[in-house]
């Protein structure tokens, strides 16, 4: 048996639908704020690894 789990294609499809619905609901300003927070989190992780 493989250690890697197969993803349920139905669950993947539902996830895509949810993501699209959320994107349409958010304003451009809200999407920008979410993206900025994600970038800060990524950089914070990178900086921790280097020190």
Number of C-alpha atoms within 10 A of each C-alpha: 4 5 5 6 7 7 8 8 9 8 10 11 10 11 12 11 12 12 11 11 11 12 13 11 11 11 11 11 9 12 15 12 12 11 12 12 11 12 12 11 12 11 11 11 11 11 10 8 8 6 5
